[in-house]
Amino acid sequence: MKVFAERKQQWRHRFSIVAAMLLLPSCSCSEDIPDIDPVSMAQDVRVDIGGQSFILPRVAFHRPWRDSERGYLESPPFDGFTVWIGVYGPTGELLKSREICPLLTRQWSRSICESAYTPLYRSLPREIALLKPEALSVYRHTGLAGSGQTKYDVVSKIHFDRDRANRACSDPDPSGHRFCSAGIGLENGLIALWDAGEHPDDDARIGQMVQSFVDKAIGPREDFEALEREAVMLRDPRAPCIGYEPYDRQTMERVRNYASLKPCPLGS
C-alpha cells in the first residue's frame, strides 16, 4: 500500500510537469488527474548538454532549465535536467498509464515501469539532476524550510569528484533535521546531483550506480545487461523485500544466478 500511495503522489506531480512541458490544460485545485497520451509520454527525447547526448523517455524527463532560469523550458539549449526514476505504469485509478510500458524503447525504463521491486529502482535515488556546474545557480530559488538557507547554499559546497561521491548538508532546522545533497562528477565536466538520505555510507554506492546509469542507460547506446548486473550488486541494503525475495518474480527469473545477488534476511 505504501508503494501504491507513493506511485499516485509521483504521478500527480509528474502530470503537472508534463502539462507545462506539452502545453496541456492545467489542473484546477482539485485532486483530479488530467488525461494523458501514452504514446507521447513514452516517446524518446534527446538532450544535449556540454557536448554529451542523453536519450530518455519523456515520462522520465523532468524540469529542464537553462542557467539560472526556473520553470519548464520548451526548447534547448538546456544546462540541466532531472531524470525521474519511477514506476511509470501504476495501477488502479491510473490504469491508462500502464499503456506506456510496452511503448518504451529502452530496457532500463521498461524494467521499472510496472514494479518497484527491480534492481534499478532499488539502487538509484528517485531523482537525479544532470547539469553543468555553472547551472547550480538554479537552486538559489529553492528554499529549505526552517533552516533559513537555499538549496544552493548546500549544493555549492559539494566537491564534485569523478572518483567518489561527496555530500553537503544544511544547517539544522528547529527540530535538528538537516537537508543533505550528494553529487559526483561525470564525463565532459558535467555533474550529477541527488537528495541524500540520512546514511552517508550510502553515498559511494549511489554515486557508482549513478555514473553507471548515465553511461549505460541514457547514453547514446544502452547496455542494460551490464547496468542491471551492477544494480544487483549495488542494491540498497535497507530496501524492502517481497515474498522473501529482493525482487519481483519476473526479475528474479532473470537475475537469480547473478553472483552478486544477496538473499533477503529472514523475517524481512
Secondary structure, DSSP 8 states (H G I E B T S, - for coil): -HHHHHHHHHHHHHHHHHHHHHT-----SSS------HHHHH-EEEEEETTEEEEEEGGGEEEEE-TT--S--SSS--SEEEEE-S-SS--GGGGGGGGGGGG--SHHHHHHSS-SSSTTTTTS-SEEEEE-GGGGGGGGG-EETTTTEEHHHHHTT----SSS-EEEE----TTS---EEEEEE-GGG-EEEEEE-S-GGGHHHHHHHHHHHHHHTSSSS--HHHHHHHHHHT--TT---BTTBSS-HHHHHHHTT-TT-----TT-
